[in-house]
Amino acid sequence: MKFDDEPVPGYPLPILPGHTSPGRLERVLRSGGFAITAELEPPDSADPSEVYRRAKVFDGYVDAINATDGSGANCHMSSLAVCALLTRVGYAPIMQISCRDKNRIAIQGDILGGAAMGVCNMLCLSGDGVQSGDHPQAKPVFDLDCMSLLEIGRDMRDAHRFQSGRKVTSAPRVFFGAAANPFGQPFDWRAQRLAKKVEAGAQFIQTQYCYDVPRLRTFMQEVEDLGLLGKVFILVGVGPMRSAKVAEWMRSNVPGVHIPDAVIKRMSGAEKPAAEGRKICTEIVQEVKEIKGVAGVHIMAYRQEDSVPEIVTNSGVLQGRVPWYPGRDGSAPEVPHIPAPVTAAA
């Protein structure tokens, strides 16, 4: 998909009236397109080719790629570094910013640095507690939470100032997002919490995994009743499961994930559980697309990234639209060749 005023595919777009970024994701959403985003598993490696290899799986199927920031409080290549590599060749990344590991000085620096590299989308998160990750002895920071981070980012962009009041000479042109969980208890509080995030500056939302579509419908009605549908773009989180055992583990161990018994029963009775998991995910994508106010889906296919093309294709939600990717039609350079790192002899 190429926009009429797009100078060179993969380069920043002109910022239209009412838009805050030169990014493709905001363009797609504001033009009424059903957006697809997906999560890239960051490598446990300093080899940049690992990032490009993982991103290439999504070529032609997603509008933006989430670069996670120590999700689950586990250590991987940083979100900022993954975004630097992705923007280098024209991908549209969503830089996740977790409040767990950095104070407001470092976070504001990362917002400026990411924007300077061409990152147009940033997702503001409080972050998982260190006790859940692979470094439970680490010291958590949590100088900010997602609300205060959104407010700071918005003021850097719109008021051209740091939280200290000092002037930002060139503002970051960023489309800010946040997470939401329609499926966590107490249900009645979820739409109101979303409203607070929108008030703080969230322009798009990516939700927790959806396996309970009726509950999502109730949430979206509550969001509409609060008058939020015209103020924020909601991308519903979806993802395939490999087996009933994985589904039960997620239901018991991932906060806010609700998987109905009927879904687990269907997975346990399947001859090919992984294929059934992809089919369930595809069906959910098709269902949520028809819900008023849903602007897209965010596919979290952990260690199943190669299933994303199948899910997007079989769902039919792109309706023939092909999201741009590096190298398409010769419009941008292919991923650069970077020599593999030298490994020291034992």
C-alpha beads as a LAMMPS data file, in Angstrom:
LAMMPS data file: protein, C-alpha beads

346 atoms
345 bonds

1 atom types
1 bond types

-500.0 500.0 xlo xhi
-500.0 500.0 ylo yhi
-500.0 500.0 zlo zhi

Masses

1 110.0

Atoms # bond

1 1 1 0.000 0.000 0.000
2 1 1 1.432 3.353 -1.078
3 1 1 -0.115 6.675 -0.103
4 1 1 -0.587 9.347 -2.773
5 1 1 1.671 11.861 -1.035
6 1 1 4.347 9.319 -0.134
7 1 1 7.713 10.639 -1.392
8 1 1 9.725 7.409 -1.119
9 1 1 8.176 4.229 0.308
10 1 1 9.673 3.456 3.702
11 1 1 10.579 7.093 4.363
12 1 1 8.624 9.373 6.755
13 1 1 5.307 10.570 5.397
14 1 1 4.122 14.177 5.407
15 1 1 2.259 14.872 8.651
16 1 1 -1.375 15.560 7.785
17 1 1 -3.674 17.904 9.758
18 1 1 -4.848 16.131 12.899
19 1 1 -1.967 13.644 12.773
20 1 1 0.942 13.682 15.201
21 1 1 3.476 11.465 13.426
22 1 1 4.871 10.802 9.949
23 1 1 4.273 7.083 10.451
24 1 1 2.387 4.528 8.374
25 1 1 0.466 3.016 11.308
26 1 1 -1.244 6.297 12.154
27 1 1 -1.997 6.848 8.462
28 1 1 -3.618 3.430 8.109
29 1 1 -5.730 3.873 11.235
30 1 1 -6.878 7.412 10.474
31 1 1 -7.746 6.440 6.901
32 1 1 -10.111 3.758 8.219
33 1 1 -7.961 0.748 7.383
34 1 1 -8.076 -2.351 9.581
35 1 1 -4.554 -2.362 11.000
36 1 1 -2.426 -5.412 11.761
37 1 1 0.474 -5.261 14.194
38 1 1 2.613 -8.128 15.450
39 1 1 5.181 -8.735 18.142
40 1 1 8.794 -9.494 17.286
41 1 1 10.611 -11.736 19.738
42 1 1 13.889 -9.879 20.422
43 1 1 17.019 -12.026 20.154
44 1 1 19.322 -13.067 22.963
45 1 1 22.121 -12.025 20.675
46 1 1 24.180 -9.084 19.433
47 1 1 23.753 -10.257 15.827
48 1 1 21.578 -7.741 13.912
49 1 1 20.748 -10.306 11.237
50 1 1 18.630 -12.090 13.867
51 1 1 16.353 -9.039 14.052
52 1 1 16.034 -8.776 10.267
53 1 1 15.365 -12.493 9.899
54 1 1 12.562 -12.350 12.445
55 1 1 11.048 -9.194 10.963
56 1 1 11.038 -10.595 7.431
57 1 1 8.426 -13.180 8.439
58 1 1 5.913 -10.325 8.673
59 1 1 6.638 -8.805 5.239
60 1 1 3.393 -7.876 3.484
61 1 1 1.176 -8.869 6.408
62 1 1 1.583 -6.260 9.165
63 1 1 1.510 -2.475 9.355
64 1 1 3.868 -2.181 12.326
65 1 1 6.116 -4.406 14.427
66 1 1 6.264 -4.241 18.227
67 1 1 9.766 -4.293 19.676
68 1 1 9.231 -5.567 23.210
69 1 1 11.049 -4.037 26.180
70 1 1 12.116 -6.870 28.466
71 1 1 8.660 -8.457 28.433
72 1 1 8.058 -10.797 31.316
73 1 1 11.029 -9.069 33.010
74 1 1 13.374 -11.227 30.943
75 1 1 16.554 -9.886 29.372
76 1 1 16.813 -9.614 25.566
77 1 1 18.113 -7.101 23.013
78 1 1 16.661 -3.715 23.952
79 1 1 13.572 -2.272 22.315
80 1 1 15.485 0.874 21.334
81 1 1 18.181 -1.172 19.579
82 1 1 15.669 -3.364 17.727
83 1 1 13.869 -0.214 16.561
84 1 1 17.142 1.327 15.396
85 1 1 17.773 -1.698 13.194
86 1 1 14.203 -1.811 11.871
87 1 1 13.987 1.879 10.982
88 1 1 17.353 1.598 9.215
89 1 1 15.653 -0.281 6.378
90 1 1 12.182 1.267 6.545
91 1 1 10.138 -1.022 8.793
92 1 1 7.530 0.695 11.008
93 1 1 8.317 -0.325 14.578
94 1 1 6.367 0.281 17.764
95 1 1 8.912 0.967 20.480
96 1 1 7.723 -0.386 23.804
97 1 1 8.792 1.629 26.846
98 1 1 8.623 -0.079 30.226
99 1 1 8.833 1.931 33.447
100 1 1 10.350 -0.991 35.313
101 1 1 14.012 -0.508 34.407
102 1 1 14.607 3.224 33.840
103 1 1 13.888 6.505 35.555
104 1 1 12.284 9.537 33.918
105 1 1 15.634 10.972 32.816
106 1 1 16.554 7.867 30.822
107 1 1 13.026 7.394 29.480
108 1 1 12.763 10.950 28.154
109 1 1 16.155 10.474 26.501
110 1 1 14.925 7.279 24.847
111 1 1 11.827 9.045 23.517
112 1 1 14.027 11.679 21.866
113 1 1 16.514 9.074 20.633
114 1 1 13.850 6.810 19.205
115 1 1 12.137 9.690 17.416
116 1 1 15.481 10.858 16.016
117 1 1 15.966 7.408 14.463
118 1 1 12.557 7.517 12.807
119 1 1 10.466 5.636 15.357
120 1 1 6.938 7.009 14.947
121 1 1 5.042 4.758 17.396
122 1 1 5.708 4.246 21.106
123 1 1 3.760 2.027 23.513
124 1 1 3.843 3.163 27.154
125 1 1 3.810 0.352 29.714
126 1 1 4.308 0.087 33.456
127 1 1 6.119 -3.230 32.971
128 1 1 6.125 -6.640 34.607
129 1 1 7.622 -7.021 38.067
130 1 1 11.198 -8.324 38.246
131 1 1 10.082 -11.290 40.363
132 1 1 8.472 -12.846 37.288
133 1 1 11.608 -12.772 35.134
134 1 1 15.054 -14.296 34.829
135 1 1 16.734 -11.672 37.066
136 1 1 14.554 -11.612 40.216
137 1 1 17.464 -10.056 42.115
138 1 1 17.346 -6.940 39.897
139 1 1 16.290 -3.639 41.440
140 1 1 13.024 -2.348 39.939
141 1 1 12.782 1.364 39.212
142 1 1 9.123 2.254 38.522
143 1 1 9.913 5.959 38.787
144 1 1 6.874 6.408 36.523
145 1 1 3.791 4.395 35.656
146 1 1 2.094 4.176 32.276
147 1 1 -0.168 7.167 33.014
148 1 1 2.624 9.543 33.975
149 1 1 4.769 8.271 31.102
150 1 1 1.973 9.054 28.640
151 1 1 1.613 12.558 30.064
152 1 1 5.352 13.205 29.844
153 1 1 5.570 11.919 26.270
154 1 1 2.559 13.977 25.211
155 1 1 4.053 17.146 26.736
156 1 1 7.400 16.527 25.037
157 1 1 5.583 16.300 21.715
158 1 1 2.855 18.925 22.078
159 1 1 4.268 21.434 24.585
160 1 1 7.925 20.998 23.527
161 1 1 9.148 20.559 27.097
162 1 1 10.714 17.988 29.388
163 1 1 8.935 17.193 32.640
164 1 1 11.393 19.563 34.322
165 1 1 10.003 22.402 32.219
166 1 1 13.158 22.755 30.137
167 1 1 12.522 23.303 26.439
168 1 1 12.698 20.534 23.846
169 1 1 14.133 22.263 20.785
170 1 1 12.792 19.742 18.253
171 1 1 9.772 17.802 19.465
172 1 1 9.394 14.038 18.921
173 1 1 6.641 13.461 16.350
174 1 1 5.211 10.318 17.879
175 1 1 1.946 8.360 17.915
176 1 1 1.590 7.235 21.543
177 1 1 -0.113 4.044 22.651
178 1 1 -0.868 2.064 25.786
179 1 1 -2.049 -1.396 26.784
180 1 1 -5.466 -2.409 28.082
181 1 1 -6.912 -5.577 29.536
182 1 1 -10.660 -5.998 28.983
183 1 1 -10.558 -9.467 30.560
184 1 1 -9.094 -8.801 34.022
185 1 1 -11.037 -8.404 37.211
186 1 1 -12.815 -6.238 38.177
187 1 1 -14.517 -6.012 34.767
188 1 1 -16.477 -2.866 35.643
189 1 1 -13.251 -0.917 36.130
190 1 1 -11.618 -1.722 32.782
191 1 1 -13.309 0.828 30.539
192 1 1 -12.798 3.586 33.109
193 1 1 -9.087 2.782 33.300
194 1 1 -8.887 2.977 29.515
195 1 1 -10.536 6.407 29.695
196 1 1 -7.799 7.590 32.061
197 1 1 -5.112 6.425 29.644
198 1 1 -6.797 8.251 26.773
199 1 1 -6.974 11.397 28.913
200 1 1 -3.262 11.004 29.685
201 1 1 -2.397 10.886 25.988
202 1 1 -2.957 7.386 24.576
203 1 1 -3.939 7.520 20.896
204 1 1 -3.964 3.776 20.226
205 1 1 -4.458 0.742 22.446
206 1 1 -3.222 -2.822 22.188
207 1 1 -5.143 -5.225 24.420
208 1 1 -4.271 -8.402 26.271
209 1 1 -5.012 -11.705 24.470
210 1 1 -8.671 -12.087 23.526
211 1 1 -10.180 -15.578 23.699
212 1 1 -13.530 -14.434 25.121
213 1 1 -15.233 -12.453 22.342
214 1 1 -18.528 -11.923 24.236
215 1 1 -16.595 -10.259 27.069
216 1 1 -14.809 -8.066 24.510
217 1 1 -18.159 -7.005 23.058
218 1 1 -19.304 -5.921 26.520
219 1 1 -16.090 -3.972 27.046
220 1 1 -16.395 -2.220 23.683
221 1 1 -19.985 -1.228 24.493
222 1 1 -18.748 0.280 27.766
223 1 1 -16.016 2.108 25.842
224 1 1 -18.646 3.487 23.470
225 1 1 -20.864 4.547 26.371
226 1 1 -17.940 6.580 27.740
227 1 1 -17.614 8.385 24.401
228 1 1 -14.146 7.025 23.655
229 1 1 -14.589 5.459 20.220
230 1 1 -13.688 8.612 18.331
231 1 1 -10.749 9.368 20.617
232 1 1 -8.617 6.226 20.483
233 1 1 -7.863 3.339 18.105
234 1 1 -8.263 -0.087 19.727
235 1 1 -6.263 -3.043 18.425
236 1 1 -7.377 -6.318 19.983
237 1 1 -4.668 -8.736 21.084
238 1 1 -4.893 -12.217 19.576
239 1 1 -2.573 -15.191 19.369
240 1 1 -2.422 -18.895 18.474
241 1 1 -1.964 -21.589 21.118
242 1 1 -0.022 -24.789 20.473
243 1 1 -1.954 -27.100 22.793
244 1 1 -4.566 -27.357 25.531
245 1 1 -1.720 -27.626 28.037
246 1 1 -0.336 -24.270 26.909
247 1 1 -3.838 -22.780 27.098
248 1 1 -4.295 -23.996 30.656
249 1 1 -0.864 -22.685 31.641
250 1 1 -1.663 -19.258 30.172
251 1 1 -5.003 -19.157 31.974
252 1 1 -3.325 -19.940 35.286
253 1 1 -0.107 -17.953 34.996
254 1 1 -0.519 -14.944 32.675
255 1 1 -2.275 -12.097 34.513
256 1 1 -5.507 -11.022 32.892
257 1 1 -5.701 -13.839 30.348
258 1 1 -9.137 -15.455 30.381
259 1 1 -9.564 -18.576 28.265
260 1 1 -13.054 -20.095 28.429
261 1 1 -13.433 -23.811 29.134
262 1 1 -14.980 -24.297 25.685
263 1 1 -11.772 -23.116 24.007
264 1 1 -9.604 -25.475 26.050
265 1 1 -12.006 -28.361 25.379
266 1 1 -11.802 -27.651 21.655
267 1 1 -7.996 -27.627 21.797
268 1 1 -7.800 -30.854 23.830
269 1 1 -10.098 -32.655 21.391
270 1 1 -8.220 -31.575 18.268
271 1 1 -6.242 -34.124 16.250
272 1 1 -3.690 -31.404 15.414
273 1 1 -3.768 -28.961 18.349
274 1 1 -1.336 -26.395 16.887
275 1 1 -3.344 -26.170 13.660
276 1 1 -6.542 -25.877 15.701
277 1 1 -4.951 -23.073 17.714
278 1 1 -4.211 -21.165 14.522
279 1 1 -7.761 -21.763 13.318
280 1 1 -9.227 -20.463 16.586
281 1 1 -7.041 -17.375 16.336
282 1 1 -8.166 -16.790 12.738
283 1 1 -11.817 -17.073 13.723
284 1 1 -11.338 -14.612 16.581
285 1 1 -9.714 -12.100 14.206
286 1 1 -12.735 -12.385 11.909
287 1 1 -15.174 -11.976 14.805
288 1 1 -13.531 -8.965 16.431
289 1 1 -13.256 -7.146 13.104
290 1 1 -17.044 -6.886 13.085
291 1 1 -17.234 -5.293 16.543
292 1 1 -17.895 -1.562 16.485
293 1 1 -14.829 0.425 17.521
294 1 1 -12.235 -2.279 16.866
295 1 1 -9.617 -0.695 14.580
296 1 1 -7.312 -3.679 14.143
297 1 1 -5.623 -6.633 15.799
298 1 1 -2.282 -7.088 17.513
299 1 1 -0.960 -10.618 16.906
300 1 1 1.204 -12.035 19.698
301 1 1 2.450 -15.324 18.287
302 1 1 5.203 -16.101 20.770
303 1 1 7.662 -18.507 19.129
304 1 1 5.086 -19.016 16.364
305 1 1 5.824 -15.882 14.368
306 1 1 5.805 -17.898 11.153
307 1 1 2.074 -18.513 11.710
308 1 1 1.222 -14.808 11.304
309 1 1 1.015 -14.875 7.472
310 1 1 -1.349 -17.861 7.606
311 1 1 -3.606 -16.225 10.210
312 1 1 -3.755 -12.893 8.361
313 1 1 -4.334 -14.548 4.967
314 1 1 -7.015 -16.961 6.157
315 1 1 -8.848 -14.267 8.110
316 1 1 -9.196 -12.109 4.981
317 1 1 -9.262 -8.922 7.067
318 1 1 -6.788 -7.033 4.884
319 1 1 -9.227 -7.368 1.950
320 1 1 -6.456 -7.332 -0.638
321 1 1 -4.415 -4.562 0.980
322 1 1 -0.698 -5.395 1.177
323 1 1 1.180 -3.473 3.880
324 1 1 4.467 -2.026 2.626
325 1 1 7.735 -3.751 3.518
326 1 1 11.414 -3.151 2.647
327 1 1 12.326 -4.220 -0.859
328 1 1 8.764 -4.431 -2.151
329 1 1 8.665 -3.517 -5.852
330 1 1 12.284 -2.437 -5.583
331 1 1 11.118 0.677 -3.744
332 1 1 13.616 0.461 -0.895
333 1 1 16.918 -1.259 -0.263
334 1 1 16.951 -4.785 0.974
335 1 1 18.232 -5.512 4.468
336 1 1 21.925 -4.576 4.529
337 1 1 24.541 -7.272 4.748
338 1 1 26.169 -7.167 8.161
339 1 1 29.022 -9.559 8.899
340 1 1 28.353 -12.089 11.609
341 1 1 30.042 -11.311 14.921
342 1 1 33.352 -13.023 15.579
343 1 1 33.210 -15.582 18.362
344 1 1 36.231 -15.792 20.611
345 1 1 38.038 -19.122 20.712
346 1 1 37.504 -21.239 23.772

Bonds

1 1 1 2
2 1 2 3
3 1 3 4
4 1 4 5
5 1 5 6
6 1 6 7
7 1 7 8
8 1 8 9
9 1 9 10
10 1 10 11
11 1 11 12
12 1 12 13
13 1 13 14
14 1 14 15
15 1 15 16
16 1 16 17
17 1 17 18
18 1 18 19
19 1 19 20
20 1 20 21
21 1 21 22
22 1 22 23
23 1 23 24
24 1 24 25
25 1 25 26
26 1 26 27
27 1 27 28
28 1 28 29
29 1 29 30
30 1 30 31
31 1 31 32
32 1 32 33
33 1 33 34
34 1 34 35
35 1 35 36
36 1 36 37
37 1 37 38
38 1 38 39
39 1 39 40
40 1 40 41
41 1 41 42
42 1 42 43
43 1 43 44
44 1 44 45
45 1 45 46
46 1 46 47
47 1 47 48
48 1 48 49
49 1 49 50
50 1 50 51
51 1 51 52
52 1 52 53
53 1 53 54
54 1 54 55
55 1 55 56
56 1 56 57
57 1 57 58
58 1 58 59
59 1 59 60
60 1 60 61
61 1 61 62
62 1 62 63
63 1 63 64
64 1 64 65
65 1 65 66
66 1 66 67
67 1 67 68
68 1 68 69
69 1 69 70
70 1 70 71
71 1 71 72
72 1 72 73
73 1 73 74
74 1 74 75
75 1 75 76
76 1 76 77
77 1 77 78
78 1 78 79
79 1 79 80
80 1 80 81
81 1 81 82
82 1 82 83
83 1 83 84
84 1 84 85
85 1 85 86
86 1 86 87
87 1 87 88
88 1 88 89
89 1 89 90
90 1 90 91
91 1 91 92
92 1 92 93
93 1 93 94
94 1 94 95
95 1 95 96
96 1 96 97
97 1 97 98
98 1 98 99
99 1 99 100
100 1 100 101
101 1 101 102
102 1 102 103
103 1 103 104
104 1 104 105
105 1 105 106
106 1 106 107
107 1 107 108
108 1 108 109
109 1 109 110
110 1 110 111
111 1 111 112
112 1 112 113
113 1 113 114
114 1 114 115
115 1 115 116
116 1 116 117
117 1 117 118
118 1 118 119
119 1 119 120
120 1 120 121
121 1 121 122
122 1 122 123
123 1 123 124
124 1 124 125
125 1 125 126
126 1 126 127
127 1 127 128
128 1 128 129
129 1 129 130
130 1 130 131
131 1 131 132
132 1 132 133
133 1 133 134
134 1 134 135
135 1 135 136
136 1 136 137
137 1 137 138
138 1 138 139
139 1 139 140
140 1 140 141
141 1 141 142
142 1 142 143
143 1 143 144
144 1 144 145
145 1 145 146
146 1 146 147
147 1 147 148
148 1 148 149
149 1 149 150
150 1 150 151
151 1 151 152
152 1 152 153
153 1 153 154
154 1 154 155
155 1 155 156
156 1 156 157
157 1 157 158
158 1 158 159
159 1 159 160
160 1 160 161
161 1 161 162
162 1 162 163
163 1 163 164
164 1 164 165
165 1 165 166
166 1 166 167
167 1 167 168
168 1 168 169
169 1 169 170
170 1 170 171
171 1 171 172
172 1 172 173
173 1 173 174
174 1 174 175
175 1 175 176
176 1 176 177
177 1 177 178
178 1 178 179
179 1 179 180
180 1 180 181
181 1 181 182
182 1 182 183
183 1 183 184
184 1 184 185
185 1 185 186
186 1 186 187
187 1 187 188
188 1 188 189
189 1 189 190
190 1 190 191
191 1 191 192
192 1 192 193
193 1 193 194
194 1 194 195
195 1 195 196
196 1 196 197
197 1 197 198
198 1 198 199
199 1 199 200
200 1 200 201
201 1 201 202
202 1 202 203
203 1 203 204
204 1 204 205
205 1 205 206
206 1 206 207
207 1 207 208
208 1 208 209
209 1 209 210
210 1 210 211
211 1 211 212
212 1 212 213
213 1 213 214
214 1 214 215
215 1 215 216
216 1 216 217
217 1 217 218
218 1 218 219
219 1 219 220
220 1 220 221
221 1 221 222
222 1 222 223
223 1 223 224
224 1 224 225
225 1 225 226
226 1 226 227
227 1 227 228
228 1 228 229
229 1 229 230
230 1 230 231
231 1 231 232
232 1 232 233
233 1 233 234
234 1 234 235
235 1 235 236
236 1 236 237
237 1 237 238
238 1 238 239
239 1 239 240
240 1 240 241
241 1 241 242
242 1 242 243
243 1 243 244
244 1 244 245
245 1 245 246
246 1 246 247
247 1 247 248
248 1 248 249
249 1 249 250
250 1 250 251
251 1 251 252
252 1 252 253
253 1 253 254
254 1 254 255
255 1 255 256
256 1 256 257
257 1 257 258
258 1 258 259
259 1 259 260
260 1 260 261
261 1 261 262
262 1 262 263
263 1 263 264
264 1 264 265
265 1 265 266
266 1 266 267
267 1 267 268
268 1 268 269
269 1 269 270
270 1 270 271
271 1 271 272
272 1 272 273
273 1 273 274
274 1 274 275
275 1 275 276
276 1 276 277
277 1 277 278
278 1 278 279
279 1 279 280
280 1 280 281
281 1 281 282
282 1 282 283
283 1 283 284
284 1 284 285
285 1 285 286
286 1 286 287
287 1 287 288
288 1 288 289
289 1 289 290
290 1 290 291
291 1 291 292
292 1 292 293
293 1 293 294
294 1 294 295
295 1 295 296
296 1 296 297
297 1 297 298
298 1 298 299
299 1 299 300
300 1 300 301
301 1 301 302
302 1 302 303
303 1 303 304
304 1 304 305
305 1 305 306
306 1 306 307
307 1 307 308
308 1 308 309
309 1 309 310
310 1 310 311
311 1 311 312
312 1 312 313
313 1 313 314
314 1 314 315
315 1 315 316
316 1 316 317
317 1 317 318
318 1 318 319
319 1 319 320
320 1 320 321
321 1 321 322
322 1 322 323
323 1 323 324
324 1 324 325
325 1 325 326
326 1 326 327
327 1 327 328
328 1 328 329
329 1 329 330
330 1 330 331
331 1 331 332
332 1 332 333
333 1 333 334
334 1 334 335
335 1 335 336
336 1 336 337
337 1 337 338
338 1 338 339
339 1 339 340
340 1 340 341
341 1 341 342
342 1 342 343
343 1 343 344
344 1 344 345
345 1 345 346
